[in-house]
Amino acid sequence: MGDDIPSDELNHAPRAGMHFGFPYCHQGDTPDPGYARRPCSEFTPPAVKLGPHVAALGMRFYTGTQFPAEYRNNIFIAEHGSWNRGSKIGYRVKRVIVEGGKAVRQVVFAEGWLQGESAWGRPADIEVMADGSLLVADDHAGAIYRISYRNQTR
């Protein structure tokens, strides 16, 4: 549909039977040119638009205690990265901040796998370890990275 649409979505499904639009509607407000038989207003909009073609693959709620308390119950998302876009985006880990059971904003948590238009890594999934650290699987470099938190205040 283009470089800037559709956006990947983070959806919230608190009950069975919800419909988020696919294949009729993308990102909550963009009818699919081939399947636009129903208006987007019939479907549940996404909780967060993650960005066009970022290829959000793995995600986990942070349930650990190693990181500061404000990270708890936030969502970490591995963005595998775009391949079908004029300029590449993604290739990073995002943190979706959840407050009161709602996604309120997103921030980049870890990046660097994309250098200009050249990618040396592609995050594919995330795991929260028993010690509270995060593991990030990279299926391009064939590596697993461990991200831990250490308080530097003295």
Phi, psi and omega per residue, in radians:
M1 nan -0.136 3.116
G2 2.347 3.041 -3.128
D3 -1.150 -0.582 -2.992
D4 -1.880 -0.016 3.044
I5 -2.528 2.605 -0.029
P6 -1.522 2.790 3.065
S7 -1.432 2.547 2.935
D8 -1.142 2.705 -3.050
E9 -2.175 2.584 2.879
L10 -1.951 2.055 -3.111
N11 -1.878 2.636 3.116
H12 -2.033 2.115 -3.077
A13 -2.129 1.406 -3.120
P14 -1.341 -0.139 3.126
R15 -2.549 2.740 -3.138
A16 -1.195 2.654 3.012
G17 1.533 0.049 3.132
M18 -1.269 2.597 -3.126
H19 -2.203 2.214 -3.075
F20 -1.784 0.129 2.968
G21 1.906 -0.487 -3.077
F22 -1.134 2.331 0.108
P23 -1.674 0.113 -3.033
Y24 -1.370 -0.566 -3.006
C25 -2.499 2.443 3.126
H26 -2.044 2.573 3.069
Q27 0.927 0.359 3.059
G28 1.494 -0.295 -3.040
D29 -2.519 0.195 -3.080
T30 -2.177 1.856 3.114
P31 -1.101 2.460 3.078
D32 -1.323 2.273 -3.090
P33 -1.071 -0.472 -3.121
G34 -1.645 -0.340 -3.039
Y35 -2.211 0.247 -3.035
A36 -1.257 1.210 3.123
R37 -1.721 -0.180 -3.119
R38 -2.357 2.522 3.141
P39 -1.260 2.575 3.140
C40 -1.046 -0.467 -3.129
S41 -1.112 -0.262 3.107
E42 -1.340 -0.240 -2.985
F43 -1.960 2.814 3.091
T44 -1.329 2.178 3.126
P45 -1.266 2.790 3.135
P46 -1.174 2.669 3.041
A47 -1.211 -0.645 3.141
V48 -2.586 2.387 2.937
K49 -1.564 2.143 -3.021
L50 -1.555 -0.305 -3.103
G51 2.180 2.678 -3.077
P52 -1.288 2.195 3.006
H53 1.099 0.433 -3.141
V54 -1.311 -0.244 3.103
A55 1.016 1.065 3.097
A56 -1.175 1.986 -3.076
L57 -1.827 -1.370 -3.079
G58 -1.599 2.585 3.073
M59 -2.604 2.622 3.106
R60 -2.549 2.504 2.925
F61 -1.342 2.393 3.115
Y62 -1.422 2.011 -3.110
T63 -1.988 0.053 -3.105
G64 -1.379 3.113 3.127
T65 -2.171 0.028 -3.130
Q66 -1.235 -0.730 3.133
F67 -1.368 2.824 3.113
P68 -0.980 2.746 -3.057
A69 -0.965 -0.551 -3.098
E70 -1.188 -0.181 3.079
Y71 -1.494 -0.371 -3.053
R72 -1.077 2.341 -3.131
N73 1.182 0.159 2.959
N74 -1.358 2.871 -3.111
I75 -1.897 2.218 3.045
F76 -1.781 2.267 -3.060
I77 -2.174 2.214 3.050
A78 -1.479 2.032 3.083
E79 -1.702 1.896 -3.086
H80 -1.131 -0.536 3.073
G81 1.842 2.686 -3.091
S82 -1.377 2.662 3.021
W83 -2.279 -0.308 -3.029
N84 -2.031 0.770 -3.090
R85 -2.346 2.617 -3.134
G86 -0.989 -0.760 3.024
S87 -2.221 2.351 -3.009
K88 -1.224 2.550 3.016
I89 -2.497 2.932 -3.086
G90 1.680 -2.400 3.112
Y91 0.976 0.814 -3.059
R92 -2.770 3.099 3.038
V93 -2.031 2.218 3.087
K94 -1.840 2.692 3.037
R95 -2.052 2.128 3.066
V96 -1.735 2.077 -3.083
I97 -1.462 2.187 -3.095
V98 -1.960 2.212 3.079
E99 -2.311 2.288 3.136
G100 1.026 0.556 3.124
G101 1.364 0.149 3.139
K102 -2.187 2.498 3.050
A103 -1.291 2.099 -3.070
V104 -1.846 -0.494 3.066
R105 -2.919 2.930 3.118
Q106 -2.251 2.540 3.119
V107 -2.402 2.667 3.048
V108 -1.308 2.240 -3.126
F109 -1.729 -0.786 3.136
A110 -2.499 2.368 3.138
E111 -2.597 -3.126 3.140
G112 2.104 -0.166 3.128
W113 -1.265 -0.339 3.105
L114 -1.919 2.090 3.109
Q115 -2.003 1.773 -3.030
G116 1.162 -2.042 3.086
E117 -1.883 0.177 -3.119
S118 -1.919 2.178 -3.136
A119 -1.836 2.249 3.070
W120 -1.815 -0.083 3.103
G121 -2.727 2.777 -3.140
R122 -2.493 1.746 3.098
P123 -1.008 2.326 -3.085
A124 -2.099 -0.496 -3.132
D125 -2.790 2.908 -3.101
I126 -2.398 2.486 3.021
E127 -2.297 2.508 3.020
V128 -1.699 2.158 -3.110
M129 -1.501 2.863 -3.120
A130 -1.037 -0.525 3.128
D131 -1.462 -0.002 3.118
G132 1.617 -0.085 3.061
S133 -1.322 2.915 3.106
L134 -1.947 2.470 2.964
L135 -1.896 2.339 3.105
V136 -2.070 2.085 3.107
A137 -1.505 2.313 3.138
D138 -2.077 1.861 -3.072
D139 -1.475 -0.059 3.051
H140 -1.549 -0.828 -3.136
A141 -1.508 -0.161 -3.111
G142 1.146 0.734 -3.055
A143 -2.319 2.803 2.986
I144 -2.185 2.200 -3.120
Y145 -1.826 2.421 3.069
R146 -1.826 2.187 3.098
I147 -1.978 2.126 -3.136
S148 -2.184 2.875 -3.133
Y149 -2.011 2.324 3.069
R150 -2.326 2.104 3.141
N151 -1.194 2.142 -3.089
Q152 -1.677 -0.015 3.139
T153 -1.312 2.547 3.139
R154 -2.238 nan nan
